[in-house]
Amino acid sequence: MKFGIIGAGLSALTCAGELRAAGHDVVLFDKGREPGGRMSTRGMATRFGEVRIDHGAACFDAVGTNFRAAVAAWRLEGLVVPWPAGGPNAWLGIPDMASLIARLAARYEVRWHTFVNGMTRDAHGNWHISSDHGPHGPLDAVITAVPAEQAVPFLALYDLEMARIASGARSRPCWAGLFVFQDALPAASLIVRTEGPIALAVCNRAKPLRVGPEAWVVHADAAWSSARVEQAGEDIAPLLLAALQEALRLPVLPSHEGVAHRWRHASSPGIGKAALWNPELKLGACGDWLTGSRAECAWTSGRALGRLAISTIRSGTPIVKKDDQCVSQSWR
């Protein structure tokens, strides 16, 4: 069978891996120009030099047995390293977070910079995807691996129950400030947690293999971000810079450049389901909005959907196995 997956983040790629291992063909569509999603890394060319800043997840935790095994395999491939400064279970993609997604995505056919705007199912049960680059298909099955708010329009046309479930999930936004300085900040700590509006701020120097000038990423908490979600980035950046300065107890800051990035669908508390799958339509949905907002949750959901789809294709009836529990926490 040939599966089309809308999205190419960690959940989508994990699902693709399960399907590929079972002998199925997979093609993924993603509106991003390059890999990353919420594990993105942004390159900045400044007057102080070029630098890459992890402005999505600063790191990820590996807690469950199955995900820890996957991360151990990634480590053997040179994709990740442990990060003790981030916590006992924290890991980093190397040389940056987006590199992990890029190297996983390289194993599959991924059509980047492709905005999917619809999908249809013909009289023979074949799926067809439409995008700004034209039609794609026929496909035997379609999976959405995007935030719940983006999945609803696709699901609503074919499975009202799936759409209802997705409509019940609510994403929380996050503003991220990216700041590059001429000189290193005389900070007592290179990591700041829960200080004023700051949920997490990290200096590049706190991470291995990061090079370039002094750079910080500042993630605001969900409440602060929600209250300012529609403001312009140029108004948000100075506020986050001021919050960083206050958190670090610095009277002055060296010359700097900065921008703000809005993650409109940054996190979700989850709704207690691993994945959604309609075996008759061969339509499914996965993502951390189902299981919780950690990278491990995204991986768990993708793995669950891949295995669920495979089980129904082989036997004609779903086989659901208990998997690692994925605790609902924020992406870090």
C-alpha positions as CSV (number, residue, x, y, z in Angstrom):
1,M,0.0,0.0,0.0
2,K,1.0,3.6,-0.5
3,F,0.5,6.0,2.4
4,G,0.4,9.8,2.2
5,I,1.3,11.6,5.4
6,I,0.5,15.3,5.8
7,G,3.4,16.7,7.9
8,A,7.0,15.6,8.3
9,G,7.8,16.1,12.0
10,L,8.8,13.5,14.5
11,S,5.4,11.9,14.8
12,A,5.0,11.7,11.0
13,L,8.5,10.3,10.5
14,T,8.1,7.7,13.2
15,C,4.8,6.5,11.6
16,A,6.5,6.4,8.3
17,G,9.3,4.2,9.7
18,E,6.8,1.7,11.1
19,L,4.9,1.6,7.7
20,R,8.1,1.3,5.7
21,A,9.4,-1.6,7.9
22,A,6.1,-3.4,7.1
23,G,6.7,-3.1,3.4
24,H,4.5,-0.1,2.6
25,D,5.4,2.9,0.5
26,V,5.2,6.3,2.1
27,V,5.3,9.9,0.8
28,L,5.3,12.9,3.2
29,F,4.1,16.4,2.5
30,D,5.3,19.4,4.6
31,K,4.7,23.1,4.1
32,G,8.1,23.9,5.7
33,R,11.0,24.9,3.5
34,E,13.3,22.6,5.5
35,P,13.1,19.9,8.2
36,G,12.5,20.8,11.8
37,G,9.0,21.6,12.7
38,R,8.9,22.3,16.5
39,M,12.5,21.0,16.6
40,S,13.6,23.7,14.3
41,T,16.9,25.6,14.2
42,R,17.1,29.0,12.8
43,G,20.2,30.4,11.1
44,M,20.9,34.1,11.7
45,A,23.5,36.2,9.8
46,T,24.3,39.1,12.1
47,R,27.0,41.8,12.2
48,F,28.6,39.7,14.9
49,G,28.8,36.5,12.8
50,E,26.6,33.7,11.7
51,V,24.9,31.4,14.3
52,R,22.3,28.7,14.4
53,I,19.8,28.8,17.3
54,D,17.5,26.0,18.4
55,H,14.3,28.2,18.6
56,G,11.9,25.2,18.8
57,A,12.5,22.5,21.4
58,A,15.7,23.3,23.3
59,C,16.2,19.6,24.0
60,F,14.0,16.5,24.5
61,D,13.6,14.0,27.3
62,A,13.7,10.2,26.9
63,V,11.8,8.5,29.7
64,G,9.8,5.5,28.4
65,T,11.5,2.2,27.6
66,N,10.7,2.2,23.9
67,F,11.7,5.8,23.2
68,R,14.9,5.3,25.2
69,A,15.8,2.4,22.9
70,A,15.1,4.5,19.8
71,V,17.2,7.4,21.2
72,A,20.0,4.9,22.0
73,A,20.0,3.8,18.3
74,W,20.1,7.5,17.2
75,R,23.1,8.0,19.5
76,L,24.9,5.1,17.8
77,E,24.2,6.8,14.4
78,G,25.7,10.1,15.7
79,L,22.3,11.9,15.6
80,V,22.1,12.8,19.3
81,V,24.1,13.3,22.5
82,P,23.0,13.4,26.1
83,W,22.8,16.8,27.7
84,P,23.3,16.6,31.5
85,A,22.9,20.3,31.9
86,G,19.3,20.0,30.6
87,G,18.4,17.2,33.1
88,P,19.0,13.5,33.8
89,N,17.0,12.4,30.7
90,A,17.8,15.3,28.3
91,W,19.1,14.8,24.8
92,L,20.2,17.1,22.0
93,G,20.3,16.7,18.2
94,I,23.7,17.4,16.8
95,P,25.1,19.7,15.5
96,D,21.6,21.2,16.2
97,M,18.1,20.1,16.9
98,A,16.8,20.3,13.3
99,S,19.6,18.0,12.2
100,L,17.9,15.1,13.9
101,I,14.7,15.6,11.9
102,A,16.7,16.3,8.7
103,R,18.6,13.1,8.9
104,L,15.5,11.0,9.8
105,A,13.6,12.7,6.9
106,A,16.3,11.9,4.5
107,R,15.3,8.2,4.7
108,Y,11.9,8.9,3.0
109,E,10.3,10.7,0.1
110,V,9.5,14.1,1.6
111,R,8.0,16.9,-0.5
112,W,9.1,20.0,1.3
113,H,7.6,23.5,0.8
114,T,4.3,21.8,-0.2
115,F,1.2,23.3,1.3
116,V,-1.6,20.7,1.3
117,N,-5.0,22.4,0.9
118,G,-7.3,19.5,0.5
119,M,-7.8,15.8,-0.1
120,T,-10.5,13.7,-1.8
121,R,-11.5,10.0,-2.0
122,D,-12.6,8.7,-5.3
123,A,-15.2,6.0,-6.1
124,H,-12.6,3.3,-6.0
125,G,-11.5,4.2,-2.5
126,N,-8.3,5.9,-3.6
127,W,-7.1,9.1,-1.9
128,H,-5.9,12.2,-3.8
129,I,-4.1,15.1,-2.1
130,S,-4.2,18.6,-3.6
131,S,-1.5,21.2,-2.8
132,D,0.0,24.4,-4.1
133,H,2.2,22.3,-6.3
134,G,-0.7,20.4,-7.8
135,P,-2.4,17.0,-7.2
136,H,-0.8,13.9,-5.7
137,G,-2.1,10.4,-5.9
138,P,-3.6,8.0,-6.0
139,L,-2.9,6.9,-2.5
140,D,-4.3,3.9,-0.6
141,A,-4.3,5.7,2.8
142,V,-3.8,9.2,4.2
143,I,-2.6,10.3,7.6
144,T,-2.6,13.7,9.2
145,A,0.4,14.5,11.4
146,V,-0.2,18.2,12.0
147,P,-1.6,20.2,15.0
148,A,-5.2,19.4,15.9
149,E,-6.4,22.8,14.5
150,Q,-4.9,22.0,11.1
151,A,-6.1,18.4,11.1
152,V,-9.8,19.3,11.7
153,P,-10.6,20.5,8.1
154,F,-9.1,17.4,6.6
155,L,-10.8,15.0,9.0
156,A,-14.2,16.7,9.1
157,L,-15.1,15.8,5.5
158,Y,-14.8,12.0,6.1
159,D,-14.9,11.1,9.8
160,L,-16.9,13.4,12.0
161,E,-15.9,11.5,15.2
162,M,-12.2,12.1,14.4
163,A,-12.9,15.7,13.7
164,R,-14.8,16.1,17.0
165,I,-11.9,14.6,18.9
166,A,-9.4,16.9,17.2
167,S,-11.7,19.9,17.8
168,G,-11.5,19.2,21.5
169,A,-7.7,19.6,21.6
170,R,-6.5,23.1,22.1
171,S,-2.9,24.1,21.3
172,R,-1.1,26.7,23.4
173,P,1.1,29.3,21.8
174,C,4.7,30.2,22.6
175,W,6.7,33.3,21.7
176,A,10.4,32.7,21.3
177,G,13.0,35.4,21.3
178,L,16.3,34.9,19.5
179,F,19.1,37.2,20.5
180,V,22.7,37.5,19.4
181,F,25.3,39.6,21.3
182,Q,28.6,41.1,20.4
183,D,30.1,39.9,23.7
184,A,29.4,37.0,26.1
185,L,26.9,37.9,28.8
186,P,28.3,37.7,32.3
187,A,25.5,35.4,33.4
188,A,25.7,33.3,36.5
189,S,23.8,30.5,34.7
190,L,23.5,29.7,31.0
191,I,20.0,28.2,31.6
192,V,17.0,30.1,33.0
193,R,13.8,28.4,34.0
194,T,10.4,29.9,35.1
195,E,11.6,33.4,35.7
196,G,8.9,36.1,35.2
197,P,7.4,35.5,31.7
198,I,10.2,33.2,30.8
199,A,9.5,29.5,30.7
200,L,13.0,28.6,29.5
201,A,16.0,30.5,28.3
202,V,19.1,28.8,27.0
203,C,22.5,30.1,25.9
204,N,24.1,28.3,22.9
205,R,27.3,28.0,25.1
206,A,25.4,25.6,27.3
207,K,25.2,23.1,24.5
208,P,27.9,21.0,22.9
209,L,29.0,21.6,19.3
210,R,27.2,25.0,19.0
211,V,29.5,27.6,17.5
212,G,29.3,31.3,16.6
213,P,28.8,34.4,18.6
214,E,26.9,34.6,21.9
215,A,23.3,33.6,21.3
216,W,20.3,33.0,23.5
217,V,16.8,31.7,22.9
218,V,14.1,32.8,25.3
219,H,10.8,30.9,25.4
220,A,7.9,32.7,27.0
221,D,5.3,30.8,29.1
222,A,1.9,29.8,27.6
223,A,-0.1,32.4,29.6
224,W,2.2,35.3,28.6
225,S,2.3,34.1,25.0
226,S,-1.5,33.6,24.8
227,A,-2.1,37.2,26.0
228,R,0.1,38.5,23.2
229,V,-0.4,35.9,20.5
230,E,-1.6,38.4,17.9
231,Q,1.0,41.1,18.6
232,A,3.8,41.7,16.0
233,G,7.2,40.1,16.5
234,E,8.9,43.4,16.5
235,D,6.9,44.4,19.6
236,I,7.5,41.1,21.3
237,A,11.3,40.9,20.9
238,P,12.1,43.9,23.1
239,L,9.9,42.5,25.9
240,L,11.6,39.1,25.9
241,L,15.0,40.8,25.8
242,A,14.1,42.9,28.8
243,A,12.8,39.7,30.6
244,L,16.1,38.0,29.9
245,Q,18.1,41.0,31.2
246,E,16.1,41.1,34.4
247,A,16.3,37.3,34.9
248,L,20.1,37.4,34.5
249,R,20.4,40.5,36.8
250,L,22.4,42.4,34.3
251,P,22.4,46.2,34.4
252,V,23.3,46.6,30.8
253,L,23.5,44.4,27.7
254,P,26.2,44.5,25.0
255,S,25.3,45.4,21.4
256,H,22.8,42.9,20.1
257,E,20.4,41.8,17.4
258,G,17.2,39.9,17.9
259,V,13.9,38.7,16.5
260,A,10.8,37.0,17.8
261,H,9.2,33.9,16.5
262,R,5.6,32.9,17.2
263,W,4.8,29.2,17.7
264,R,1.0,29.4,17.4
265,H,0.6,25.6,18.0
266,A,3.5,25.1,20.4
267,S,2.0,22.6,22.8
268,S,-1.1,20.7,23.9
269,P,-1.9,18.9,27.1
270,G,-3.1,15.8,25.1
271,I,-6.4,14.1,25.1
272,G,-5.5,10.7,26.4
273,K,-5.5,8.9,23.0
274,A,-2.4,7.5,21.3
275,A,-3.7,7.7,17.7
276,L,-6.8,7.8,15.5
277,W,-7.4,5.4,12.7
278,N,-10.4,4.5,10.5
279,P,-9.6,1.1,9.0
280,E,-12.5,1.3,6.5
281,L,-11.5,4.7,5.0
282,K,-7.8,4.1,5.7
283,L,-7.6,7.6,7.3
284,G,-5.6,8.4,10.4
285,A,-4.2,11.1,12.6
286,C,-1.2,11.2,14.9
287,G,0.7,13.9,16.8
288,D,1.6,15.1,20.2
289,W,-1.8,16.8,20.5
290,L,-3.2,13.3,21.2
291,T,-0.7,12.2,23.8
292,G,0.9,15.2,25.3
293,S,3.4,17.9,24.3
294,R,6.8,16.2,24.7
295,A,8.9,15.0,21.8
296,E,8.5,11.5,23.2
297,C,4.7,11.9,23.0
298,A,4.9,12.7,19.3
299,W,7.1,9.7,18.7
300,T,4.8,7.5,20.7
301,S,1.8,8.6,18.8
302,G,3.4,8.1,15.4
303,R,4.6,4.6,16.4
304,A,1.1,3.7,17.7
305,L,-0.6,4.8,14.5
306,G,1.8,3.0,12.3
307,R,1.4,-0.2,14.2
308,L,-2.4,0.1,14.4
309,A,-2.7,0.7,10.6
310,I,-0.5,-2.3,9.9
311,S,-2.5,-4.5,12.2
312,T,-5.8,-3.7,10.5
313,I,-4.3,-4.2,7.1
314,R,-2.9,-7.6,8.0
315,S,-5.9,-9.0,10.0
316,G,-8.8,-6.8,9.0
317,T,-9.4,-6.0,12.7
318,P,-7.5,-3.5,14.9
319,I,-5.0,-4.8,17.4
320,V,-4.2,-2.3,20.2
321,K,-1.3,-3.0,22.5
322,K,-0.4,-1.2,25.6
323,D,2.6,1.1,25.1
324,D,4.7,3.3,27.3
325,Q,2.7,6.0,29.0
326,C,3.5,9.4,27.8
327,V,3.2,12.0,30.5
328,S,1.8,15.4,29.3
329,Q,4.5,18.0,29.7
330,S,5.6,20.9,27.6
331,W,8.2,20.7,24.8
332,R,11.4,22.1,26.2
